[in-house]
Amino acid sequence: MARVSRSTLEWIYSLMLLAVVLISWGYVIYATQIAAKWQLREDYPAQTEFVRHCEDIPTSHADV
């Protein structure tokens, strides 16, 4: 196996750590959005019923 310099290993470890952090924050943001939707639908069922039906309506002619 080829020898890898210490600075290269540190660079690779830094990239791996950055990837883990970005994936973690992506999950946190996604989970927060889901929880907010659930909470809104629980607190305001009449108002969010319209929004639920609008999610199925295409927004552009390309979707039709």
C-alpha positions in Angstrom: 0.0 0.0 0.0 1.3 3.5 -0.9 2.4 5.8 1.9 0.3 8.8 2.4 1.6 12.0 4.0 0.3 13.2 7.3 -1.1 16.5 5.7 -3.0 14.4 3.1 -4.5 12.2 5.8 -5.5 15.3 7.9 -7.1 16.8 4.7 -9.1 13.6 4.1 -10.2 13.4 7.7 -11.3 17.0 7.6 -13.4 16.4 4.5 -15.0 13.3 6.1 -15.8 15.3 9.2 -17.3 18.1 7.1 -19.4 15.6 5.2 -20.7 14.1 8.5 -21.6 17.6 9.8 -23.4 18.6 6.6 -25.4 15.4 6.5 -26.3 15.8 10.2 -27.5 19.3 9.8 -29.4 18.3 6.7 -31.2 15.7 8.7 -31.9 18.2 11.5 -33.4 20.8 9.1 -35.5 18.1 7.4 -36.8 16.7 10.7 -37.6 20.3 11.8 -39.7 20.9 8.7 -41.6 17.7 9.2 -42.3 18.5 12.9 -43.4 22.0 12.0 -45.9 20.7 9.4 -47.3 18.2 11.9 -47.6 20.9 14.5 -49.4 23.3 12.1 -51.8 20.6 11.0 -52.5 19.7 14.6 -53.1 23.3 15.7 -54.9 24.6 12.6 -56.6 21.6 10.9 -59.1 23.7 9.0 -56.5 26.1 7.6 -54.0 23.5 6.6 -56.6 21.3 4.9 -56.5 23.7 1.9 -52.7 23.6 1.8 -52.8 19.8 1.8 -55.0 19.8 -1.3 -52.9 22.5 -3.0 -49.8 20.3 -2.7 -51.2 18.0 -5.4 -52.0 20.8 -7.8 -49.3 21.3 -10.5 -47.7 24.8 -10.4 -46.6 25.1 -14.0 -47.7 23.9 -17.4 -44.7 21.6 -17.6 -46.1 19.5 -14.7 -49.4 18.9 -16.5 
